[in-house]
Amino acid sequence: KMMQNVHLAPEDDEDDLYSGYNDYNPTFDTEDLENDVAFQQAARTSHGRRPPVTAKIPGTSASRPLATGFGSKATLTSSMGRPMTGAIQDGVARPMTAVHAAGYTKAVMRGSSFDPLGQARGPAPPLEMKNSDSSEEKIRQLEKKVNELVEESCIANSCGDLKSALEKAKEAGRKERVLVRQREQIATAENINLDLTYSVLFNLASQYAANEMYAEALNTYQVIVKNKMFSNGGRLKVNMGNIYLKQRNYSKAIKFYRMALDQIPSVHKEMRIKIMQNIGVAFIKTGQYVDAISSFEHIMSMSPNLKAGFNLILCYFALGNSEQMKKAFQKLIAVPLEVDYDDKYISPNDDPHTNLLIEAIKNDSLRQIERERKSMAEEYIMTAAKLIAPVIETSFAVGYDWCVEVVKASHYVELANDLEINKATTYLRQQDFNQALETLKMFEKKDSRVKSAAATNLSFLYYLENELVQAANYADLAVNSDRYNPAALTNKGNTVFASGDYEKTAEFYKEALRNDSSCTEALYNLGLTYKKLNRIDEALDCFLKLHAILRNSAQVLYQIANIYEIMEDPNQAIEWLLQLISVVPTDPHVLSKLGKLYDNEGDKSQAFHYYYESYRYFPSNIEVIEWLGAYYIDTQFCEKAIEYFERAALILPTQVKWQLMVASCYRRSGNYQKALEKYKVIHRKFPENVECLRFLVRLCTDMGLKEVQEYMTKLKKVEKLKEIREQRIKSGRDGSARSRREGNAGDSGGTKGERLSAKLKALPGTSEPYESSGSKEIGASYIDPLGPQAERPKTAARRRTEEDDFADEELGEDLLPE
């Protein structure tokens, strides 16, 4: 049955499909076309371009209809219903138009190769070059350059290069004006790029404001605001208000803020709230707290935030309204923080994928923003509580208790304990140590973190009061409550340091640093401990690490310099001390230390400079005064040394040696009358001073005064009393001690001259005369660099043997006049 519908094509009606292919047709013989006169004529005339007459070509399938499988002889049609190319319709053959698209052209007849894709034509011609001289192209390039300058100006501003940012903004403004003029010349004003003009002017005004050129910035903003073509120009009055606020012109600032507020639609709620906040701040600056309160109350009712709440508390505090302060504090506590809490970052199961995700987001940038926001909120609440607690109730303790209760009822529960500790700190500021201790002891039954913090503070308090046993007990409690608390470990180390166990102390400081590598207190104390243990290199390493953290710490710089001094490296010590005085330029101790180091190095001029600076800032340091006086004596300027020795005598009026030094300077400078008067004053204050009497006898003898006999009598009495006193001391000693004492007595009882050298050493505070340890002696008959001394008048009654006046050799009893 299947074969019933199959009809084979009849053989008698149709020709063979492949007939005629082997027949030769002279039409296609192209070898003799050059000699064919008719063909050449047709090629030269329009006959060759006429459409060919469609004819039945032998051997093609176009001359017969195709039979279908159902035996029909219907002509094939296209999808649009038209006859297919080459089909015979109504006995007339349709022209074969489709062969041209397939590449069958007359060019094939002329010997060209088959190239339907046109690959033989070669590459495409180059693009036509733009005409850079055209006005449109120039305008386009100029506009691009202006945009680039604006971008470069913004980038320079963000990098902190404000001067360069302003220069580029000015250049962009100049080029933009040139651009506008060129557009006006070739087109109407409607073609001006207003957005570009707005951005150029706005950037220029911003850069003026950033460079504190406020007048120019305001003028530029005025240009934008007054131009009605800029639809949003009115918003820039906020920027103008900010400039007036910086200039402290608060009334104008409020005026421009209000103008900007009027021009901003109510749909921009957030911007309106920020402008209202600026208005409130400006009112606070002018002292109009009532108007500021109305602004902040409106903000807290519409869109509460931390800054507005804190400013509202400040306003009520300024007015002294305690009830409103409480309400404002409750509003501040109720502000939503809008951060995720730590529960989000705790893995609910052991799924590695979840744990990996939590680790990835635990410290990402969003989490850091959340931490900053939470920290800022805690700071506002803590500051507000510390501000209002002493004034909202009858006493600050009751006020703190109210704040703590309010905080406990909010989602800032953790701050309640911090407020309690802050309450103890307030007691300390009021020097109420007992109340502070009681407040801190309340935390002993709290959780471990709070207990550790309280115990750390208690340990520190007892340490300051030098109650080391209690300090050690609370330090142990703090460490046991929280072993990873670096402050507790540092306090424990301090208590052990006070007991002298430096090795154990170092272990506690090291553990504190392992728990928190940024614990600078532990690192500093560890360096001090190594110094005590004489482990100088390790101490230096600690202080250098600390210097990398605290670049301008004066204590750290001094310790480094001190260690180099211990290591006998004066150059490094000087270098670090120079860094130190750049941080604390008025520290007299550091300046005197520098002077001492330069003096040891032999650089007297630098030593004098730093000793003098130290004296200028602290004129009561005896060592500095002594060095400066000795320096002037060494340089033979005794008159200038008098000032410093008089200062020393003023500081230590019970020590005779400084007054003797003043009299000696008068004598050395040739002012004998002044010297005599000074010795007389000293004698009245210290009548038993042998040195003073000897010089009085010497001066009176040289000057021929009548008082010489009186002073000689006094001198003999004083020496006899001194001798009796020494004999009484000798009588109670054994022979060996007596011999040693006699030697000492002989040294002290002998006559001493005044010996001044360039470097003086500190002398004991006794009534014995001044004597330096230097070997270089300075005679009274030196040649003064300012000129020769005036000759002393010869007032003596008789001629004395020629000798140097007041030479520095020791004077014996036989040299004194009878």
KAZI-V176819 format. One record per pair of residues at least 12 apart in sequence whose C-alpha atoms are under 6 Angstrom apart, sorted by sequence separation. I is the first residue (numbers start at 0). J is the second residue. If there is no record, write none. Layout:
I_J + I_J
//
This chain:
152_164 + 204_216 + 240_252 + 279_291 + 295_307 + 312_324 + 403_415 + 423_435 + 458_470 + 492_504 + 526_538 + 560_572 + 594_606 + 628_640 + 662_674 + 759_771 + 102_115 + 344_357 + 508_521 + 644_657 + 439_453 + 696_710 + 152_167 + 204_219 + 240_255 + 279_294 + 312_327 + 423_438 + 458_473 + 492_507 + 526_541 + 560_575 + 594_609 + 628_643 + 662_677 + 152_168 + 240_256 + 295_311 + 458_474 + 594_610 + 754_770 + 755_771 + 474_491 + 508_525 + 644_661 + 754_771 + 756_773 + 148_167 + 236_255 + 237_256 + 454_473 + 488_507 + 489_508 + 590_609 + 591_610 + 624_643 + 756_775 + 505_525 + 641_661 + 237_259 + 455_477 + 591_613 + 692_714 + 148_171 + 236_259 + 308_331 + 454_477 + 471_494 + 488_511 + 556_579 + 590_613 + 61_85 + 61_86 + 234_259 + 253_278 + 145_171 + 288_314 + 451_477 + 485_511 + 587_613 + 779_805 + 172_199 + 637_664 + 778_806 + 451_480 + 587_616 + 778_807 + 451_481 + 587_617 + 687_717 + 338_369 + 483_514 + 637_668 + 249_281 + 455_487 + 489_521 + 447_480 + 168_203 + 19_57 + 20_58 + 19_58 + 18_58 + 165_206 + 752_807 + 752_809 + 751_809 + 750_810 + 750_811 + 6_69 + 6_70 + 321_391 + 703_794 + 702_794 + 703_795 + 702_795 + 701_795 + 654_764 + 655_766 + 656_768 + 667_779 + 656_769 + 633_757 + 630_757 + 629_757
//
